[in-house]
Amino acid sequence: MKKFEVGRKYSTRSMCDHNCIWSYTIIARTACTVTALDEDGNQLKFRINKKTSEYRNAETFYPLGRYSMAPMISAE
């Protein structure tokens, strides 16, 4: 399984608007969480979703919550 790397920037695009991009830089991690900086410099902590991570074979978190068209940040 691919894992998040400290210091690396991960991004994803909106499913509704291709010009909307969310980017996060990982600054710390544990086995279950990642701490990241968003584009505004805010430090945020996210829980790695184990079920989605196993399905995608890469660690994954949902930065804006979990709903039908929620963006996913994946370690791919």
VMD Tcl script that builds the backbone (N, CA, C; Angstrom):
set m [mol new atoms 228]
animate dup $m
set s [atomselect $m all]
$s set {name element resname resid chain x y z} {
  {N N MET 1 A 0.839 -1.176 0.000}
  {CA C MET 1 A 0.000 0.000 0.000}
  {C C MET 1 A 0.887 1.243 0.000}
  {N N LYS 2 A 0.536 2.205 -0.842}
  {CA C LYS 2 A 1.280 3.459 -0.895}
  {C C LYS 2 A 0.903 4.310 0.313}
  {N N LYS 3 A 1.895 4.964 0.896}
  {CA C LYS 3 A 1.680 5.765 2.104}
  {C C LYS 3 A 2.032 7.223 1.843}
  {N N PHE 4 A 1.406 8.115 2.625}
  {CA C PHE 4 A 1.715 9.534 2.532}
  {C C PHE 4 A 3.149 9.777 2.995}
  {N N GLU 5 A 3.842 10.676 2.302}
  {CA C GLU 5 A 5.215 11.022 2.649}
  {C C GLU 5 A 5.255 12.442 3.206}
  {N N VAL 6 A 5.968 12.620 4.309}
  {CA C VAL 6 A 6.116 13.940 4.923}
  {C C VAL 6 A 6.889 14.841 3.965}
  {N N GLY 7 A 6.389 16.072 3.796}
  {CA C GLY 7 A 7.033 17.045 2.922}
  {C C GLY 7 A 6.504 17.048 1.498}
  {N N ARG 8 A 5.704 16.079 1.139}
  {CA C ARG 8 A 5.174 15.988 -0.223}
  {C C ARG 8 A 3.801 16.649 -0.318}
  {N N LYS 9 A 3.515 17.253 -1.471}
  {CA C LYS 9 A 2.248 17.936 -1.711}
  {C C LYS 9 A 1.326 17.016 -2.512}
  {N N TYR 10 A 0.067 16.892 -2.060}
  {CA C TYR 10 A -0.930 16.069 -2.724}
  {C C TYR 10 A -2.107 16.955 -3.118}
  {N N SER 11 A -2.678 16.681 -4.290}
  {CA C SER 11 A -3.774 17.509 -4.801}
  {C C SER 11 A -4.863 16.642 -5.404}
  {N N THR 12 A -6.056 17.237 -5.516}
  {CA C THR 12 A -7.165 16.604 -6.215}
  {C C THR 12 A -8.044 17.687 -6.806}
  {N N ARG 13 A -8.791 17.343 -7.837}
  {CA C ARG 13 A -9.705 18.280 -8.487}
  {C C ARG 13 A -11.142 17.990 -8.076}
  {N N SER 14 A -11.980 19.013 -8.170}
  {CA C SER 14 A -13.401 18.868 -7.898}
  {C C SER 14 A -14.060 18.055 -9.010}
  {N N MET 15 A -15.035 17.237 -8.650}
  {CA C MET 15 A -15.777 16.482 -9.651}
  {C C MET 15 A -16.729 17.394 -10.434}
  {N N CYS 16 A -17.104 18.511 -9.832}
  {CA C CYS 16 A -18.075 19.421 -10.458}
  {C C CYS 16 A -17.415 20.547 -11.250}
  {N N ASP 17 A -16.250 20.986 -10.824}
  {CA C ASP 17 A -15.571 22.113 -11.461}
  {C C ASP 17 A -14.097 21.752 -11.632}
  {N N HIS 18 A -13.694 21.497 -12.850}
  {CA C HIS 18 A -12.328 21.046 -13.134}
  {C C HIS 18 A -11.266 22.082 -12.730}
  {N N ASN 19 A -11.651 23.352 -12.645}
  {CA C ASN 19 A -10.706 24.410 -12.271}
  {C C ASN 19 A -10.508 24.529 -10.762}
  {N N CYS 20 A -11.323 23.842 -9.969}
  {CA C CYS 20 A -11.224 23.875 -8.510}
  {C C CYS 20 A -10.276 22.766 -8.052}
  {N N ILE 21 A -9.160 23.159 -7.444}
  {CA C ILE 21 A -8.145 22.198 -7.011}
  {C C ILE 21 A -7.865 22.397 -5.518}
  {N N TRP 22 A -7.847 21.293 -4.773}
  {CA C TRP 22 A -7.465 21.322 -3.362}
  {C C TRP 22 A -6.077 20.712 -3.247}
  {N N SER 23 A -5.176 21.398 -2.549}
  {CA C SER 23 A -3.808 20.915 -2.362}
  {C C SER 23 A -3.441 20.944 -0.883}
  {N N TYR 24 A -2.739 19.915 -0.450}
  {CA C TYR 24 A -2.308 19.790 0.945}
  {C C TYR 24 A -0.876 19.272 0.975}
  {N N THR 25 A -0.062 19.864 1.842}
  {CA C THR 25 A 1.312 19.409 2.055}
  {C C THR 25 A 1.360 18.690 3.388}
  {N N ILE 26 A 1.821 17.454 3.380}
  {CA C ILE 26 A 1.892 16.643 4.601}
  {C C ILE 26 A 3.080 17.116 5.433}
  {N N ILE 27 A 2.829 17.458 6.703}
  {CA C ILE 27 A 3.915 17.908 7.580}
  {C C ILE 27 A 4.224 16.913 8.697}
  {N N ALA 28 A 3.284 15.982 8.968}
  {CA C ALA 28 A 3.502 14.948 9.986}
  {C C ALA 28 A 2.508 13.820 9.737}
  {N N ARG 29 A 2.837 12.652 10.243}
  {CA C ARG 29 A 1.915 11.533 10.086}
  {C C ARG 29 A 2.092 10.527 11.213}
  {N N THR 30 A 1.041 9.784 11.482}
  {CA C THR 30 A 1.081 8.631 12.369}
  {C C THR 30 A 0.480 7.477 11.580}
  {N N ALA 31 A 0.237 6.359 12.230}
  {CA C ALA 31 A -0.354 5.221 11.530}
  {C C ALA 31 A -1.801 5.489 11.108}
  {N N CYS 32 A -2.506 6.348 11.852}
  {CA C CYS 32 A -3.931 6.582 11.579}
  {C C CYS 32 A -4.271 7.997 11.131}
  {N N THR 33 A -3.353 8.951 11.260}
  {CA C THR 33 A -3.664 10.339 10.917}
  {C C THR 33 A -2.530 10.989 10.135}
  {N N VAL 34 A -2.889 12.071 9.441}
  {CA C VAL 34 A -1.893 12.926 8.796}
  {C C VAL 34 A -2.179 14.356 9.203}
  {N N THR 35 A -1.132 15.143 9.379}
  {CA C THR 35 A -1.252 16.569 9.641}
  {C C THR 35 A -0.753 17.264 8.389}
  {N N ALA 36 A -1.565 18.197 7.889}
  {CA C ALA 36 A -1.250 18.821 6.610}
  {C C ALA 36 A -1.466 20.327 6.667}
  {N N LEU 37 A -0.797 21.023 5.765}
  {CA C LEU 37 A -1.004 22.458 5.572}
  {C C LEU 37 A -1.802 22.635 4.291}
  {N N ASP 38 A -2.871 23.460 4.371}
  {CA C ASP 38 A -3.610 23.764 3.152}
  {C C ASP 38 A -2.949 24.939 2.444}
  {N N GLU 39 A -3.538 25.397 1.365}
  {CA C GLU 39 A -2.927 26.466 0.569}
  {C C GLU 39 A -2.897 27.807 1.296}
  {N N ASP 40 A -3.742 27.984 2.330}
  {CA C ASP 40 A -3.762 29.214 3.113}
  {C C ASP 40 A -2.812 29.171 4.296}
  {N N GLY 41 A -2.114 28.052 4.485}
  {CA C GLY 41 A -1.174 27.908 5.587}
  {C C GLY 41 A -1.798 27.402 6.871}
  {N N ASN 42 A -3.069 26.968 6.814}
  {CA C ASN 42 A -3.737 26.422 7.996}
  {C C ASN 42 A -3.286 24.986 8.234}
  {N N GLN 43 A -2.976 24.669 9.474}
  {CA C GLN 43 A -2.562 23.318 9.835}
  {C C GLN 43 A -3.805 22.517 10.199}
  {N N LEU 44 A -4.014 21.395 9.524}
  {CA C LEU 44 A -5.204 20.570 9.713}
  {C C LEU 44 A -4.803 19.129 9.950}
  {N N LYS 45 A -5.616 18.414 10.735}
  {CA C LYS 45 A -5.338 17.008 11.024}
  {C C LYS 45 A -6.476 16.167 10.455}
  {N N PHE 46 A -6.116 15.108 9.716}
  {CA C PHE 46 A -7.103 14.255 9.069}
  {C C PHE 46 A -6.879 12.801 9.454}
  {N N ARG 47 A -7.980 12.067 9.543}
  {CA C ARG 47 A -7.923 10.632 9.817}
  {C C ARG 47 A -7.837 9.897 8.487}
  {N N ILE 48 A -6.916 8.951 8.375}
  {CA C ILE 48 A -6.795 8.134 7.169}
  {C C ILE 48 A -7.952 7.153 7.164}
  {N N ASN 49 A -8.695 7.114 6.062}
  {CA C ASN 49 A -9.837 6.226 5.942}
  {C C ASN 49 A -9.343 4.836 5.531}
  {N N LYS 50 A -9.437 3.875 6.437}
  {CA C LYS 50 A -8.865 2.549 6.206}
  {C C LYS 50 A -9.596 1.773 5.119}
  {N N LYS 51 A -10.929 1.865 5.089}
  {CA C LYS 51 A -11.701 1.110 4.109}
  {C C LYS 51 A -11.400 1.582 2.678}
  {N N THR 52 A -11.415 2.886 2.457}
  {CA C THR 52 A -11.106 3.435 1.138}
  {C C THR 52 A -9.649 3.178 0.777}
  {N N SER 53 A -8.756 3.274 1.751}
  {CA C SER 53 A -7.333 3.048 1.506}
  {C C SER 53 A -7.066 1.614 1.039}
  {N N GLU 54 A -7.731 0.650 1.670}
  {CA C GLU 54 A -7.555 -0.748 1.270}
  {C C GLU 54 A -8.083 -0.975 -0.139}
  {N N TYR 55 A -9.226 -0.377 -0.465}
  {CA C TYR 55 A -9.817 -0.537 -1.791}
  {C C TYR 55 A -8.917 0.054 -2.876}
  {N N ARG 56 A -8.339 1.233 -2.623}
  {CA C ARG 56 A -7.511 1.923 -3.614}
  {C C ARG 56 A -6.045 1.501 -3.560}
  {N N ASN 57 A -5.662 0.741 -2.529}
  {CA C ASN 57 A -4.277 0.325 -2.293}
  {C C ASN 57 A -3.347 1.527 -2.109}
  {N N ALA 58 A -3.898 2.589 -1.519}
  {CA C ALA 58 A -3.136 3.800 -1.205}
  {C C ALA 58 A -3.859 4.529 -0.079}
  {N N GLU 59 A -3.104 5.073 0.874}
  {CA C GLU 59 A -3.738 5.809 1.962}
  {C C GLU 59 A -4.574 6.964 1.400}
  {N N THR 60 A -5.739 7.190 2.016}
  {CA C THR 60 A -6.686 8.186 1.523}
  {C C THR 60 A -7.342 8.907 2.694}
  {N N PHE 61 A -7.557 10.229 2.525}
  {CA C PHE 61 A -8.359 10.967 3.507}
  {C C PHE 61 A -9.301 11.916 2.783}
  {N N TYR 62 A -10.350 12.324 3.500}
  {CA C TYR 62 A -11.365 13.224 2.979}
  {C C TYR 62 A -11.201 14.581 3.655}
  {N N PRO 63 A -10.632 15.592 2.979}
  {CA C PRO 63 A -10.343 16.866 3.636}
  {C C PRO 63 A -11.562 17.720 3.964}
  {N N LEU 64 A -12.668 17.544 3.268}
  {CA C LEU 64 A -13.852 18.375 3.497}
  {C C LEU 64 A -15.019 17.589 4.070}
  {N N GLY 65 A -14.747 16.421 4.605}
  {CA C GLY 65 A -15.810 15.574 5.140}
  {C C GLY 65 A -16.180 14.507 4.130}
  {N N ARG 66 A -17.056 13.627 4.544}
  {CA C ARG 66 A -17.429 12.502 3.687}
  {C C ARG 66 A -18.872 12.654 3.249}
  {N N TYR 67 A -19.075 12.873 1.953}
  {CA C TYR 67 A -20.402 12.969 1.350}
  {C C TYR 67 A -20.292 12.483 -0.087}
  {N N SER 68 A -21.381 12.472 -0.833}
  {CA C SER 68 A -21.421 11.794 -2.131}
  {C C SER 68 A -20.362 12.248 -3.127}
  {N N MET 69 A -20.075 13.526 -3.223}
  {CA C MET 69 A -19.089 14.007 -4.191}
  {C C MET 69 A -17.907 14.675 -3.493}
  {N N ALA 70 A -17.579 14.178 -2.317}
  {CA C ALA 70 A -16.485 14.735 -1.526}
  {C C ALA 70 A -15.140 14.488 -2.194}
  {N N PRO 71 A -14.233 15.466 -2.135}
  {CA C PRO 71 A -12.894 15.245 -2.677}
  {C C PRO 71 A -12.116 14.268 -1.787}
  {N N MET 72 A -11.277 13.447 -2.427}
  {CA C MET 72 A -10.407 12.507 -1.712}
  {C C MET 72 A -8.970 12.861 -2.044}
  {N N ILE 73 A -8.123 12.872 -1.021}
  {CA C ILE 73 A -6.691 13.023 -1.239}
  {C C ILE 73 A -6.099 11.628 -1.039}
  {N N SER 74 A -5.406 11.146 -2.051}
  {CA C SER 74 A -4.858 9.810 -2.024}
  {C C SER 74 A -3.338 9.865 -2.205}
  {N N ALA 75 A -2.650 8.890 -1.640}
  {CA C ALA 75 A -1.183 8.840 -1.715}
  {C C ALA 75 A -0.683 8.298 -3.049}
  {N N GLU 76 A -1.528 8.189 -4.036}
  {CA C GLU 76 A -1.113 7.673 -5.352}
  {C C GLU 76 A -0.253 8.650 -6.073}
}
mol reanalyze $m
mol bondsrecalc $m
mol representation Tube
mol addrep $m
